[in-house]
Structure formats: C-alpha cells, structure tokens
Amino acid sequence: MVKLSVIVPFYNVRTYAPDTLRSLRRNTRGDFEFLLVDDCSTDGTREILERAAPGIPGARLIARERNGGLATARNTGLDAARGRYIAFLDGDDWLAPGHFERLLAALEELGCDFVRTDHVQCTARSRTVRRVPVGRRGEVFSPREVILPADRATAVDYPFAWAGMYHRRLLDRGLLRFTDGLRTAEDRPWIWRLHRDAESCAVIGELGVFYRRGVASSLTQIGDIRQLDFIPAFDQVLAETAADHESARLLPKAVRTYCAVIAHHLGSVERFEPAVARELRTLSAAALRRMPQDVLNDVLDALDSERALRLRRLRRRHSLTAREATAR
C-alpha cells in the first residue's frame, strides 16, 4: 500500500530540478510515491526527469500534453495519487533528508486532517525562517479558529501548499483540488477552503522545506498578464466565503486580504508591461466595486493611510470614468 503521495510539478526549471530530485532521493521510503508532473517544459526539464526518475524509488513521471499552469499540474498529480496521505513540492525547491518521514509521523500521531509547518525561504545566498502565523504548536484544533483576526497575519495568509501534509479524506471531499487554469494565486482559494471546511489541523515546527525565491522564471518575478489571475482567485475566495454560514464574521478578513494584494500590485505597477498595468488598474477598480461596500468601507478605514489612499484614488477615478461614459 502507498502511504504517501508527493506531487511535484515541473515547468522550465532545468537549472533547479537536479537539486529537487536529489532531495527527493533523500526522502524515499518503500511506501512513498513521487509523482513528477512535467507541464510541457520546453527547456530540457523533461529530459532531466526522464533520466532521473528510474533512480528514485517510487517515482513516476507524468508528462502533460498541454501546459496548464501550476494549479492544473497539481490536479494532474492528485488524479494519479494513490497514497493515504498527500504532500506537495515545487520543482525549483528542495527538502532536508527525512523531511516527509518526520511530517508523516507527526500527522499520524496527531490524527488530524492536515498539518502545517514552517519553512526556510532562500533568496540568493540569504536564508530566512518563515513561520506559520499560528502560535499553537503540536496540538489539534479547528482550522476555522485561525482564519481571524482580520487585521493580523493568520493561517490563510500562509497559503503554501508544500508547507504541510494532508490526509486523503480531504482529497475525497474535494478540498485539496486547485482551481484549474489559475496561473498565480492558485493557493489562495485553496487555503481558504481548507480552513473553512476541514475539521481538524495542527502546526508543527519542522524546518525541512527550502523555498527558492527570486527565480527568474517564476511568475512572481514576471510582470505579464498571468499575474492578474490573482483577481479571479480572490473573487473565488469572496464568493465562497460569502456563502459560508459565518460569512459576516469571515468576510472582513477576505476583503482586507484582497485589498492588501491589490494595493501591493498597484504599489509596484512599474514592473508590469504598460498594457498589463492599465488592465491591472481597470480590473482592480472593478473588483473593488464587486466587494460588499459596507465591508469595504470598514476595511479602508482600518488600513494604513498609504494603502487606503491608493485604493480610494483608484475607486474614485474609475467611478468618475464610469459615470462619464454612462453620461455620453
């Protein structure tokens, strides 16, 4: 029986894939499988995977016929997963030896739906420990308990799918799948759904994932139209949270986070191509209009002055433009 399925999407990460694959070899066990999903790489990554897979016990190479992005590649792995437990890794990150075995032991001991863990962020030669923003460690609690408060970083602001391990019952309930087609922010609807609908979780302090930041091919570094997928991603968060039985309590957090992300992108708009920058402003203004206005007003009043001013200007400018267009 397969105890753990590890889903590892790869797309044009030829420079980093060897490190990832070496770390998988140091995490093998007789009842682990590693699903190496190549999302139609064009830089030789697939050839690296084809050579490496036979040397990694439990590895299976799954070659997609069409590029679908990270969300769809992860879903491809989920469709093939046979394990009782599920974990993720990205194709440009790496693991400490024995990381998955330690996570699995913790999850089995705690008996909850999923565990979340800290990680090490790697930028060039710099190393920074990133903690799950939850103070309770090594104890089981309801995931819903750590969505709030709205004005502080919480568990839903730590959306990294690879920073944890998940029981298969979550997959069977549809809670582990990602929204197909999202090319960025795919983990935002995912983490919110997990914390709204799963029954139990825990946080442990295992520092075994090394997350590579500043990769030139990463979407976080590219200012093209794919970056704007954060808008449908957060629209989904708002729609699903609005349908929740505790929507009045949870929506302020969802709206505040959406506003913070919009403000962040507007604050670095110069990194976008000019046409994309215009689209960012237009789509962001429309997103502000779609939000529950009473909640939005409260959020803007509570935000720091710089971000609130940026969003209010956008809201006012596009409202005037819309009225002028209607008058004509």
Disulfide bonds with the S-S distance in Angstrom:
none
